[in-house]
């Protein structure tokens, strides 16, 4: 059987410059590796930062980069000693969700159980490591988690942002009947909402500027607050009789919203930062966090979340696919990004269909 030497990939050349290219197909997998046929890829807010600015934080794209880190795939081939994320032999033909993080497993942070803080971390779609907006890719087999039959290809991709939300909820240390404010009703914000409700939080306020996203949030049990129509900080304080919320989670673009989140939190409350600011700066008054004695935690991706994410989705405890608003084929990825970054056509979550057979 003749295997094509080239494959289709979408690469970022600079700000707002995505191109559909033909690039070499990966070689056969080596020890501990898996060759994957990508099925679906989600467009993430961090991808949009790279698309807009040609960088994310201080990580600058200097040569063409394949974006994408939320993805599902089918195992095409495996190398020797290829074990999946559950340390079970990985077999060709297996449908998998893929953790995009590739920690070294040997540094201080890895050995302490914090692979998301690995000193030598590689991450799909984060320069210089190519991502998943391509037909085939090589990944360590241990990043692959087999899927139950009731999770589809799009759901496989969405397990990654659900994992981010799980990690943020872990950092928030939610207790039953805690009150919560979530700033941002994008993909991760909507998963945070579902997890907060599942944890017994009440009420859960969700702040956003787009009415169609707030409608989705309300469907999942949120108290929606449109920042274009009301002062969200004043609304939260009025609803809590001046107390504020136990936990405030910033999951938007991390600009003035960080200060809002701090102002919404009660005395001694908890503040979790998930969003990534385009300016790479945090806008926050020191007196707000000092006088309230707030505990602040920053969410760095995730760790040890895929088995839990799969369980939550497979059992229907979290609605993975209900937030999908648009789907595009791989060759139309540039148009998908342009629409998403400008928040056109009531966009909530975009899925790129690469090799999905659904």
N, C-alpha and C positions, 0 to 999 in steps of 0.2 A: 504494500500500500504506500503510495506516494503522499508524504505529508508536506503541505505548503511551507515554503521557507519564510514567508512573510505573513503578517496579520495586521488587522486594522486596530489602531489605537488613537486616542484623542489626547493631544499634548498641549500644554500651556507654554507659549513662547514669551509672554509678557502680559501686562495688564489688559484685560478684555480681549486677549488674542489666543483663542483656542482653535486648533486646527486638527482636521481628521487626516491622519498619516498612515502610511504603510511602514511598519517596523519589523525587524527580525523576530520570528517566533522563538520562544525560549527553548533551550536545549532539553534533553532528557533529564529527569530528576536524578540528583545524586543521593548519597546516604542521608536519610532523615528528611528528604524533600518530597513534595508532591507537585505534579504538573496539574494545574487547574484550568478548566474551561469556565470562564466567568459567565454567569447567567444574568444577574441584576446588580446594579450599582445605585446607591442613593446619593443625592446631591446634598452635601452637608454645609452648614454655615461656615465652617473653617475653609471648605473648598471655595466658597464665595469670596472670602477674604483674599485668598491667593489669586483668584480670578480678577478681582478688582484692583489689587495693588501689586501683583507680581511678587508677593511675599506674605508671610504670616508672622507677626512679631518681627524678630530680627533674623528670621530664616528667609533669605532672599533666593528666588528662582533665577539662576544665572544661565542655565541651559535648558532646552525643552524638557518638560516634565509631564509624565502621565499622572493626572490627578485621580482621585477616588480612593476611598478607604472603607466605605460601607458596602459590603458585597457578599453575595452568595455564589456558589460555584458547584461544578461537578468534577470529581476527581477523574482525570484522564489516565494518569500513570503515577506510580510511586517508585521511589528508590529503596535501597535496602534499609531495614530498620526504621521504617516509616510508621510512627505511632501518632494517633490523633490526640486531641486535647484531653481525652479521658484515658490516655495511655493504652489504647486498644489498637491493634494493627489496622491501618487505614487501607481500604480496598478501592481499586478502580471502580467507577460507576457510582460511588457514594455521593449523595447530595450533601453539601456542607455549608455552614456559615463559617466565616473566616475572621479571626481576630487579626486586625491589621498590624498590631504591635508585635515586634520581634525583639524582646529583651535578651540580654546575653546570658542570663541565668547564673552568673558567677560573681557579679560585683556585690558590693556591700548592700545596696538597696534591694537587689534581687534576692539575696540570701536572707534578708530581713522580711521578705514577703511583700515587697513593694515594687513589682516589676514595671509598673507604670512610671517609676522614677529612676529606671535603669540608667547608669552612667553611659552606656553604649547603645542606647535604644535606637532601633531602626523602625520606621513607621511608613506604611504604604501611602504614597501620595504626598509625603513631606520631604522636600528637597534634601538630599539628592536621590531619595528612594522612589522609584516609580510606583504608581498605584494601579488601580483596578479598571480604569476605563480603557480596556483592551480585551481582546478575545481570549488570550491565554496568559497565564503567569505562573512562575514558580514561587512556592511558599514553603516554609518549614511545616512538616506534617502536623506538628503539635499545635499549630494555630488553627487547625481545622476541627470543627465540631459537627458530627453527623446530625442530620435533621430528621425529626419525626415526619411521617407522611402527611400530617395535616398542616404543616407549614410550607407555604409556597415559596417560589424563588424571590419574590419581592420581600416577603417576610424574613427570609434569610438575611437579606441586606439590612433590614431594619433592626435586627438584633444588636447591631453595633451601637446605634444611638440609644436603644433601650438600655444597653450596658452602661453607657455614660450616665444615664439618668439613675440607674441603680446605685452607681458609685456615689453620685451626688446625694442621694437620699441616705446612704450609709454615713456620709460625712455630716449630714444634718442631724443625725441621731433623733429622728422623729419618734415621738411617743403618741400613744392613742389620745385623741381629742386635742392635740396641738393645733394651733391655728397657723396657717401658712400663707405667704404671698409669693407668687411666682411671676417674675417679670420676663415676658416673652412667651408668646403662644405659637412658637415654631415647633418643629419636630420634637426636640428634647424637652421643651417646656410642656408640651402636651403629654409626653410620657411621664415627666415629673408629676404632673397633675394626677394622672391615673395611679401612679405609685403612692402618692400622698394620700389619696382617697382610700386606696387599698390598705394603707397603714393605719387608717382610722382618723386621719387628720380632718378637722372641721372647725371653722370654714376654711376653704382654700380660695383665695383671691388670685385671679390671673389678669395681668395687665398687658395690653397690646394696643396698637393703633389701627389694626385692620379688622373691620367688623366681621368678615367671613372667618377669620381665625378665632375670634372670640365666640362665634357661634359654635364652632367645634368644641372649644373649651367648655362652654355652657352645657353642651351635650354630655360631656364627661363629668359634670357635677360642679363646675367652678362657679364662683361669683365673678362675672366678667366686668372689667373696668377698662373703658376706652379712654386712653390718655388724651385723645383729641377732643373729648367731650366733658371730661371731668378731671379734677386734680386727684391722681390716684393715691397720693400720700394722705391727703385730707379725707378721702373716701374710706381708706382703711382705718384711720384713727376714729372716724365717726362710727364706723361699723363695730369697732372694738371698744367703744366708749373711752377712747384716749389711751388705752393700754398698748396697742400695737400687737403684732403677731409674734408667736414664739420663734418662728423660722421664716427668714426671707431668702429667696433663692433668685439670683440674677442669672437669667438664661437668654439674654438678648444680645445686644452689641456692646454692652459693658461701657457705656459712656456715662451720661448723667443718671442712667438707670441704677448704677451702683449706689450713688448717693440716695436715690429714692428708696432703694431696698434697705439701706441702713436706717433711714428715717422711719420706715414702716415697722422695723423690729422693735420689740419691747425692751425695757431695761433688762440686761442680762441675757438678751436673746442671741440667736445664732444666725450668722450671715454666711451663705455659701455662694461662691463666685464660679459660674460655669461658662458664661459668655466670654468671647474674646474681643477686646477692643481693637478697632482698626488703627488707632493712634499708638497702641502698645503702651498706654498710660491708664492708670486708675484715677478717676475723678472722685475724691472722697474727702470730706471735711474730717480732720483728725478729732475735733471736739465731739462730733456725733458718735463716733465709736468709743472714744475715751469716756465720755460722761455716761454712756449707756453700759459700759463694760461689756461690749459685744465680743463674742467669739467668732472669728473669721476663719473660714477654710476655703482654700482654692482647689477646685476639682481638676486634677491632671488626668485626663482621659479616664481610664478605668482599670480595675484589676480583679481577676477571679470572678467575673460576672456572667460569662456565657452560659454555664449550666443553669444558673438561676433564670437568666433571660429566656432561655429555651423553655424551661418549665412554665414560666408565667405566660408565655405566648401560646404554648401547646395546649394548656388547660383553659385558655380563654380568660384568664385573670387580667390580662392586659390585651387591649385591642391594638395589634400591631398595624394592620393595613387600613384602619379607618381614617388615618390622617393623609393617605395618598390622594393627591389632587390631580397629578399629571404624570403621564408616561411618554417617553420618547425613545426611538431607536438610537443605537450608538452613533450612527452617522449624523444625527440631528442634535448631538450634545451641545455644540456651540449655541444653537437657538434656545435650548433648554436653559443654559446658564444665563443667557441674556435676559430671558423672561423672568427667571427666578430672582436674579439680583435686583431687578427693577420692581419686583413684587407685582407683576401684572397678572391678569386673568385669574384672580382669586387663588393664587398659588399658596399651598401649604407645604406639601412635600412632593418632590419630583423624583421619579424612579427612571433610570436609564436601562432599557432592555437590551442586553448585549447578546446573550445566547439563550435566553429563556424560551422554553417551548410551551409555556402556558397559553 
